[in-house]
Amino acid sequence: MTMAAGDLAVTELRFVRSQFLGPQPPPARMTGAVAWVRANLLSTPSNIALTVVVLALVVWILYGVIGFLFVDAVWTGSDRTACLMSTVHHEVGACWPFVKDRLAYFTYGSYPIPQRWRVDLFFALLAVGVVWLLWLRAPRRDLGILYFFIVLPIVSFILLHGFAAIDLPVVDTVLWGGVLVTIVLATVGIVVSLPIGVVLALGRRSRMPMVRLFSTVFIEFVRGVPLITVLFMASVMLPLFVPQQYEPDKLVRAMIGIALFASAYMAEVVRAGLQAISKGQYEGAMAVGLSYPLMMRFIILPQALRITIPNIVNTYIGLFKDTSLVTIIGIFDLLNTVEVSRVDPKWATPVTSTTGYAVAAIFYLVFCYGMSRYARATEARLSKGEKR
């Protein structure tokens, strides 16, 4: 009996470690993608049912989209006959020969063919400016700001519009169209709306009655009307306030309307960020002797803009998509060039319209998704210091 107890004690001691174990990783099912799926998609019977339904819906949509764009698509041809309904198989998919034939028009509009190198150079210069500003490890980003906000607008205007002194023929903005117009309108609106929005937001919170009244009336008036109304006012009423010889052309009027419209919404976004800053931040800045401009520049505005990054990007994305409304006042942006091309008798088929609109959708998706992903990355980078 004693021997049995001793043997049992020895057996039990064999499982006692002489050293402490270091930290061990959690089970695989508790971390990573598996844990996220279990917690968010398969946690309850209702979640499981919803997951199955959504997955079935996604598969059904992707099956149709992939089938139309790739599997059943027509890739070669010189006219509409290649994209007509097949008599042997089911209806054909996307008509990519149509896109190939009209791609230059989608990109440049009616910009003169011998001068389209100027548009390509503009796209390249714009890409350099965007990368220079957004790439955190880019050298001399201070010069990048100078390049993007001062040098690039001047050079772009000379390139696209023309300047006789350097033997660049003038190209009237009536001939601009497609992606060129969409990018120009979106860039001007995005670049101009944030600084004007910041000024309006500060003006609405100002203690000076006239400044506060002007900012409030402007913001509420612009936000109270649709963008189409603003574009009509900029296109029809703006020329009434300037002499005829100084009357801006239609594209410039659209730029002004879009910039002012976006600025009003941006002002409310920035004001929300300012209201989220605690009173102690203001008191601390004033306690160390900072003036109002320095306090706003170094203390308040950086925090307010960081807080509102998602809303700022949402406004930018909405602005980028709203540029298609300029077709109402006769400006040929990307969507309008698609609309004109789809009724061309050379390519008139049942799938031509869908193909053209699919190209426009892909274009907007790529740019808007890229902006949202960069904003997510920036927000995560700036919030690291607040993680506990």
C-alpha positions in Angstrom: 0.0 0.0 0.0 2.9 2.4 0.8 4.7 1.5 -2.3 1.7 2.2 -4.4 1.3 5.6 -2.9 5.0 6.3 -3.4 4.8 5.2 -7.0 1.8 7.5 -7.5 3.7 10.4 -6.0 6.6 9.8 -8.2 4.4 9.5 -11.2 2.7 12.8 -10.3 6.1 14.5 -9.9 7.1 13.5 -13.4 4.7 16.2 -14.7 6.1 19.1 -12.7 8.4 21.4 -14.7 11.6 22.7 -13.1 11.4 26.0 -15.1 8.7 28.4 -16.0 7.4 28.5 -19.5 7.6 31.7 -21.5 4.6 33.3 -23.1 2.9 31.0 -25.5 0.9 32.0 -28.6 -2.9 31.7 -28.3 -4.7 28.9 -30.1 -5.1 29.4 -33.8 -8.9 29.4 -33.5 -8.7 32.4 -31.1 -6.7 34.7 -33.4 -6.4 35.8 -37.0 -8.9 35.2 -39.8 -10.4 32.1 -38.2 -11.2 33.9 -35.0 -12.7 36.9 -36.9 -14.9 34.5 -39.0 -16.1 32.7 -35.8 -16.8 35.9 -33.9 -18.4 37.9 -36.7 -19.9 35.5 -39.2 -20.6 32.2 -37.4 -21.3 33.3 -33.8 -25.0 32.6 -33.8 -27.5 30.6 -35.9 -28.9 33.8 -37.3 -25.4 35.1 -38.2 -24.7 31.8 -39.9 -27.9 32.0 -42.0 -27.2 35.6 -42.9 -23.6 34.7 -43.9 -24.9 31.9 -46.2 -27.4 34.2 -47.8 -24.9 37.0 -48.4 -22.3 34.7 -49.7 -24.8 33.2 -52.1 -25.8 36.7 -53.3 -22.1 37.7 -53.7 -21.4 34.5 -55.7 -24.5 35.2 -57.9 -23.5 38.8 -58.6 -19.8 37.9 -59.3 -20.9 35.1 -61.6 -22.9 37.5 -63.7 -20.2 40.2 -63.6 -17.3 38.0 -64.4 -19.3 36.2 -67.1 -20.3 39.5 -68.8 -16.9 41.2 -68.5 -14.6 38.2 -69.3 -16.1 34.8 -70.0 -18.8 35.8 -72.6 -17.0 39.0 -73.7 -16.1 39.8 -77.3 -12.4 40.8 -77.5 -11.9 41.3 -81.3 -13.8 43.1 -84.0 -14.0 46.2 -86.0 -17.7 47.2 -85.8 -21.0 46.3 -84.2 -21.4 42.9 -86.0 -18.8 41.4 -83.7 -20.9 42.2 -80.6 -24.4 41.3 -81.8 -26.3 38.5 -80.2 -25.0 35.1 -81.3 -27.4 32.8 -83.1 -25.6 29.7 -81.7 -24.8 30.6 -78.1 -26.5 32.8 -75.6 -26.2 36.6 -75.6 -22.6 37.9 -75.8 -21.0 39.8 -73.0 -19.0 43.0 -72.9 -18.0 44.5 -76.3 -14.4 45.3 -75.7 -13.6 46.3 -79.3 -16.0 49.2 -78.7 -14.0 50.3 -75.7 -10.7 49.9 -77.6 -12.0 52.0 -80.5 -13.4 54.8 -78.3 -10.8 54.7 -75.5 -9.0 57.8 -76.8 -12.3 59.7 -76.8 -13.1 58.5 -73.3 -9.7 59.9 -72.2 -9.2 63.1 -74.1 -12.7 64.0 -75.4 -12.3 66.1 -78.6 -8.8 67.4 -77.6 -6.8 67.8 -80.8 -4.9 64.6 -81.6 -1.5 66.3 -82.3 -1.7 68.0 -78.9 -2.7 65.1 -76.8 0.9 64.7 -75.5 0.1 67.7 -73.4 -2.6 65.9 -71.6 -0.4 62.9 -71.1 2.3 65.2 -69.6 -0.3 66.7 -67.4 -1.3 63.3 -66.1 2.3 62.4 -65.4 3.0 65.7 -63.6 -0.2 65.2 -61.5 0.9 61.7 -60.6 4.3 63.0 -59.5 2.7 65.6 -57.3 0.3 63.1 -55.7 3.0 60.5 -55.0 5.3 63.2 -53.7 2.7 64.4 -51.2 1.3 61.0 -50.1 4.5 59.0 -49.9 5.7 59.5 -46.3 9.4 58.7 -47.1 9.5 61.0 -50.2 12.5 63.5 -50.0 11.7 67.2 -49.4 8.0 66.9 -49.0 8.0 70.7 -48.2 9.1 71.3 -51.8 6.3 68.8 -52.8 3.7 71.0 -51.3 5.1 74.0 -53.2 5.1 72.0 -56.4 1.6 70.6 -56.0 -0.2 73.8 -54.9 1.8 76.5 -56.9 3.9 75.1 -59.6 1.6 72.3 -60.9 -1.5 74.5 -61.3 0.4 77.1 -63.4 2.2 74.5 -65.5 -1.0 72.6 -66.0 -2.9 75.6 -67.2 -0.2 76.5 -69.7 0.0 72.9 -70.9 -3.7 72.2 -71.3 -4.9 75.6 -72.4 -1.9 76.7 -74.4 0.4 79.7 -74.4 1.4 81.4 -77.7 4.7 82.7 -76.3 6.2 79.2 -76.1 4.5 78.0 -79.3 1.7 76.0 -77.6 -1.5 76.6 -79.6 -4.6 77.4 -77.5 -7.1 74.6 -77.1 -10.5 75.8 -76.1 -12.0 74.1 -73.1 -15.0 73.2 -75.3 -12.8 70.5 -76.8 -11.8 69.1 -73.5 -13.6 65.9 -72.4 -13.5 62.5 -70.9 -11.1 61.5 -68.1 -9.3 64.8 -68.6 -12.3 66.9 -67.5 -13.1 64.5 -64.7 -9.6 64.6 -63.2 -9.3 68.4 -63.6 -12.7 69.1 -61.9 -12.0 66.6 -59.1 -8.5 67.9 -58.5 -9.5 71.5 -58.4 -12.4 70.7 -56.1 -10.3 68.6 -53.7 -7.4 71.0 -53.5 -9.5 74.2 -53.1 -12.3 72.8 -50.8 -10.2 72.0 -47.8 -8.5 75.4 -47.2 -11.7 77.3 -47.9 -13.6 74.9 -45.7 -11.2 75.4 -42.9 -11.5 79.2 -43.2 -15.3 78.9 -43.3 -15.3 76.6 -40.2 -13.2 79.0 -38.3 -15.3 81.9 -39.4 -18.5 80.2 -38.2 -16.9 79.8 -34.8 -15.5 83.3 -34.8 -16.4 85.9 -32.2 -16.7 88.6 -34.8 -20.5 88.9 -35.7 -20.0 89.8 -39.3 -17.5 87.0 -40.0 -19.7 84.5 -38.2 -22.8 85.7 -40.1 -21.2 85.6 -43.5 -19.8 82.1 -42.9 -23.0 80.7 -41.5 -25.2 82.1 -44.4 -22.8 80.9 -47.0 -22.6 77.4 -45.6 -26.3 77.0 -45.0 -27.3 78.5 -48.3 -24.9 76.2 -50.4 -25.7 73.1 -48.4 -29.4 73.8 -48.8 -29.4 73.5 -52.6 -28.4 70.6 -54.8 -25.2 70.6 -56.8 -27.1 70.8 -60.0 -28.6 74.1 -58.9 -25.1 75.4 -58.0 -23.8 74.4 -61.4 -26.7 76.1 -63.2 -26.1 79.3 -61.1 -22.4 79.2 -61.9 -23.0 78.6 -65.6 -25.9 81.1 -66.1 -25.7 83.7 -63.3 -21.9 84.1 -62.8 -21.4 85.8 -66.2 -23.9 88.5 -65.2 -21.5 89.8 -62.4 -18.4 90.3 -64.6 -17.8 92.3 -67.7 -18.3 90.3 -70.9 -14.6 90.5 -71.9 -13.7 88.9 -68.5 -16.4 86.3 -68.6 -15.0 82.9 -67.6 -15.7 79.9 -69.9 -18.0 77.1 -69.1 -15.4 74.8 -67.6 -14.0 77.5 -65.3 -17.5 78.3 -64.1 -18.1 74.6 -63.3 -14.8 74.5 -61.3 -15.9 77.5 -59.3 -19.3 76.0 -58.6 -17.9 72.6 -57.6 -15.2 74.2 -55.4 -17.7 76.4 -53.5 -20.2 73.5 -53.1 -17.5 71.2 -51.7 -16.1 73.9 -49.5 -19.5 74.4 -47.7 -19.7 70.6 -46.9 -16.0 70.6 -45.9 -16.6 73.5 -43.5 -19.1 71.4 -41.6 -16.8 68.5 -41.5 -13.9 70.6 -40.1 -16.3 72.3 -37.6 -17.3 68.9 -36.3 -13.6 68.2 -35.7 -13.0 71.5 -34.0 -16.0 70.9 -31.6 -14.5 67.5 -30.7 -11.3 69.1 -29.3 -11.5 69.5 -25.6 -11.4 73.0 -24.0 -8.2 72.1 -22.2 -6.3 72.1 -25.5 -7.3 75.7 -26.1 -6.4 76.7 -22.5 -3.1 74.9 -22.7 -2.1 76.6 -25.9 -3.1 80.0 -24.6 -1.2 79.3 -21.3 2.1 78.9 -23.1 1.5 82.2 -24.9 0.6 81.0 -28.4 -1.4 83.5 -30.5 -4.6 82.4 -32.2 -3.0 81.7 -35.6 -0.2 79.6 -34.0 -2.6 77.8 -31.7 -4.8 76.8 -34.6 -1.8 75.9 -36.8 0.1 73.7 -34.4 -2.4 72.6 -31.7 -6.0 72.6 -32.7 -6.3 72.1 -36.5 -3.9 69.1 -36.6 -6.0 67.3 -34.0 -9.3 68.3 -35.6 -8.3 67.2 -39.1 -7.0 63.9 -37.8 -10.3 63.2 -36.1 -12.3 64.0 -39.2 -10.1 62.1 -41.7 -12.9 59.6 -42.5 -15.4 62.4 -43.1 -13.0 64.4 -45.2 -12.3 61.4 -47.4 -16.0 60.7 -47.7 -16.5 64.3 -48.9 -13.7 63.9 -51.4 -15.2 60.6 -52.7 -18.6 62.2 -53.1 -17.1 65.2 -54.9 -15.2 62.9 -57.3 -18.4 61.1 -58.2 -20.4 64.3 -58.4 -18.2 65.7 -61.2 -20.4 63.6 -63.5 -23.2 66.1 -63.0 -21.4 68.7 -65.2 -23.0 66.9 -68.1 -26.2 68.8 -67.2 -24.5 72.0 -68.3 -23.0 70.5 -71.5 -19.5 69.6 -70.3 -18.2 66.3 -71.6 -16.8 64.5 -68.7 -16.1 60.7 -68.8 -19.8 59.7 -68.3 -20.9 62.1 -71.1 -18.3 60.7 -73.5 -19.7 57.2 -72.8 -23.2 58.5 -73.3 -22.3 60.0 -76.7 -20.3 57.0 -77.8 -22.9 54.4 -77.1 -25.3 55.8 -79.7 -22.7 55.7 -82.4 -24.3 53.6 -85.2 -21.0 51.9 -85.8 -21.2 50.3 -82.4 -25.0 50.2 -81.6 -25.7 46.8 -80.0 -27.7 45.7 -76.9 -24.4 45.4 -74.9 -22.7 48.6 -75.9 -24.3 50.8 -73.3 -23.6 48.3 -70.5 -20.0 47.9 -71.6 -19.4 51.7 -71.6 -21.0 52.2 -68.2 -19.0 49.3 -66.8 -15.8 51.0 -67.9 -17.0 54.2 -66.2 -17.9 52.2 -63.0 -14.4 50.6 -63.0 -12.7 54.0 -63.3 -14.7 55.5 -60.4 -14.2 52.3 -58.3 -10.5 52.3 -58.7 -10.0 56.0 -57.8 -12.5 56.1 -54.9 -11.3 52.8 -53.4 -7.8 54.0 -53.6 -8.7 57.2 -51.7 -10.5 55.2 -49.1 -7.7 52.8 -48.5 -5.1 55.5 -48.2 -7.3 57.3 -45.7 -7.7 54.1 -43.7 -3.9 53.7 -43.6 -3.3 57.4 -42.6 -5.9 57.2 -39.9 -4.3 54.0 -38.5 -0.9 55.6 -38.6 -2.0 58.8 -36.8 -3.9 56.9 -34.1 -1.0 54.7 -33.0 0.0 57.2 -30.3 -3.5 56.9 -28.6 -3.5 53.1 -28.4 -3.1 51.8 -24.8 
